[in-house]
Every structure is written in C-alpha cells, then in structure tokens.
C-alpha cells in the first residue's frame, strides 16, 4: 500500500509463491514433476536402473514442454487448440440470447430430428443440438450471474454463482477519478496514499470485502451533451457566424479525441462470516440486503476519502447498459431505455482470436458488427522496475492508440498476517536456492536475485505497525474494432505501446476462449482466482471463528 512520502513502488517479476522445486513454476510442471519423481521412487527398487532412466527422461520432457516462451509453453498451446476444437464441436463458440419462443421452437426441432433415421437424421440432430447449446441465459463472460437487487433507482447488487467458484455479491461505483488536469506532485502523493488506505482498510480479516476491480473505459469523445446544451440554451438572435464557430470548436476538439470513464467494482464473498453478519439485519435475503446497504454506504465513503471525485452507485440497469455497451460500442454507454437487467448478452460468435458481436445501432436499427480481443497483463511478464501510480498512463491516454479499449485491474486483498508469512517463506526458499547454487559452484541467476529482492521488499512493507496489507493482482485489456483487419492492427499497436512505454515484455492473449475473456473487463469482478491460503492461515481463521453471535454487531 502507499506511503504519503513517496509514490515509487517496484512491480513485476512475481506471479505466485515459490513451489517445492523452487521458483514460481506452473502448476502443470509441478504436478508432472511430482508424479515422475514418485513413480521413480516406487519403481526403482523393483526394476532398477531402467526406472531411473524413465524418470530422468520424463522429467526432461516435462521441463521441455512446460518451458515458458514469448508464445507460451507447448502445453499451453496444445491446451488452447484442444479447447477451441471442443468449443467448435459442441457449439459453445456461439451465443444467442435466451428467448422462450425461440427455445421452444429449437426443442421441437431437436425432437423432430431425433425421429429421423440414418445419416440425415444424425446430421439434423447434431445441428439442432448445437443451436440449443448456443442459446443461453448469460454470455460466457458472466455465467451464473443474477441479481439480488435490481429495482429502479436503487443500487444494483449482482449475485454471482460461477461454476466451480465461491458465490459472491458485487456492486459497481462510477467515479470521476483522483486526478483531473495538471496536478502537483504532492496532490498525486496524497491521492496514492488515499487509495492505499482504502485498500488496506478493506484487507483486514474482519472486513467482508475480498476483491476490488478498477476499470477504465476509453472511447471516442461524444459531443452529444454539449449539443443538447446548445439546443436548450442558444439565443434565437445569436449570429450565424457564432453558431458556426461553436460547431467548428466541437468538431476540432472531438477529432481523434478519446475520453475515459472510470468504475470501481467491489465484491463480497458469500462466506460463513457474511451469513452471520447478515443474520443480524434480518432473515434470509432481507438480511443480505440490509447488510449490503451498510457495506455500500461504507464503500462510497471510503472512495470519497480516497479522493476519487464524484461517486455514483450504479443501478442494475446502468450496470447492464455498461456491459452491453462494452459488447456493442455503438450503444451509448448511459443508454438504459431498452435495458432489462436479466438480459446481459448480445448475440455473438467466436473466432480463435476474437469475440465477434452481432448487434444493432439503437438509433437506426441497422446491424453492426464489433470485433473484440482480450489480453492479460501478468506480473511475470512485467519487468521489475520502480514505478509511480501513473505507470499505465500511456495505455489510458496514449495518442497513438485511437481504438476503443477497456483496461481493468483486479486486486485480491490479503490480510497482513497471511501476506507476511508468504513473504517470509518465499524469501527463505529464494535464499536457500541461492546458497545451494553457490555451494554447487553454479552461477546464480538473475531471476533468483529479482525474486529475493521482491520478497524482501514485501517483508519490509509488512513490518509490524505499518498498517499495510498484501494484495495479488492481474490486469486485462480488451480492444474493440469494426473489422478483423482493424483488430489485427490494434493488437500490434497495443503490444508495441505495452513493451516500449509500460515495460510489459509480453501480453498473454486469451485466445481460444475470447468470449469468456471479455468478461474479465466487464464490471462484475471476474478474472482473478485467489491463491489458496496456507495451512497456518486456515488454522488461524478457524480459531478466530465466523462471528460472536452474542455480540451486537
């Protein structure tokens, strides 16, 4: 978290804690190496040296196929290819919004196809089954999303139950941002400190918040509000030259101009502690809503204290309108006239490297097509260097990036006790690896030195009395274009900007599942799975209990 006297921090180089084999290896590599070693230990007493040879060969092949390159490992590429072929075969590469009438018709078509014998019947049944699979209630990026509260004029509380993940609630806040125009270094330092305090307060074990998502939507300037103001404020006797001059000002200022809209999404996991706290506000869902009213008000106050400008809590319709605008940028971001919270998705289909949305222009009704592609910004692909809170400025306001994009960073808040234990464990393993290399006469690698430095800094930031907590993070960027060629050019421009201006050595394009990847930049808190807590942390949590039932709060 931030210190008011400095805004310089070191980021990059680390994406996880050290494994048993040293370093931050992928789970796939750790699993295969473990299986190979255990198999060798069991088979060597039985068959002798052939078992050792097989074990050595298996470990060598594992290291080879899991080696990280600028295009990922061989295993990663094979996994993507298998996923894409499976999606095409089952029909999940297409999304059609659910409608009762169309669903009943598809079911009837499937039933009729099943009655036909022979090859024609099998082909018809396969086509009907794909059509049924394509029609879903939610798009891939928001599976399991419903609403706890979606009334007009009240905060929209999304209720998430993704498959295989813990259910949670989320609320999105629209903010104007900390910095507007030219600000002094002291103002930026106070802004960084305020944001750090906001995160640190919500990382405490007694707080129910788990994740914070910061989203910036970058889109072309829209002069509709200025034009509307002119229509209502223009003096009928105004000279024609003055009107033409103002029109020229709007045209010149809007040419190649991009504006930013900022959003903060906060998530509350539905844990035992949440249920116990909600029970004090009422029974069932009413207790949930009562607790969330207090949590939303507390979060809004915290954002205000963090100098985030004007804070507005989005309703369910506003959140849905934002998500549909991200899929179909032709729709104005604040257009809610035809929005139904239960309908989040636009009709779309996937290509291997793109999420293609088939929408309509709400002003004319004409069909439009938008191509989207999402990449992840991972810590291991970020060169370790001193950075300020403005290190992503080129990505947000870069003059060379004239395409629509959404930049989203997910932060998982880690209590200080757990973060400190992880930093201490990582530093111990890095130091042991460095000593082992020196004693073995090997040259120490730069990776080990960088990891030791990062772990040491984390430990220093988390010293007793600092009131700091830990966090894990990941960033996502979704770019949007009208055509495939424009999307390809935008992809290359984004990679160049990230490598030269941000120090990002490699963008991880989430190909083969771009539809689901689009959801990582929607304001719904998807895209970051927290690392499993350590055994000591789980014991500490159990000892603390969920709540004191006799207490008043």
Helices and strands as residue ranges (DSSP letters): E 9-11, H 27-47, H 49-65, H 74-90, E 94-97, H 100-114, H 118-134, E 135-136, G 140-142, E 145-149, E 157-160, E 168-175, H 185-202, E 209-220, H 224-233, H 240-254, E 258-269, H 272-279, H 284-305, E 311-313, H 316-327, E 348-351, E 354-360, E 367-377, G 379-381, E 385-387, H 393-397, E 404-414, H 416-439, H 446-461, E 470-481, H 484-497, I 498-502, E 508-509, H 514-518, G 519-521, H 535-544
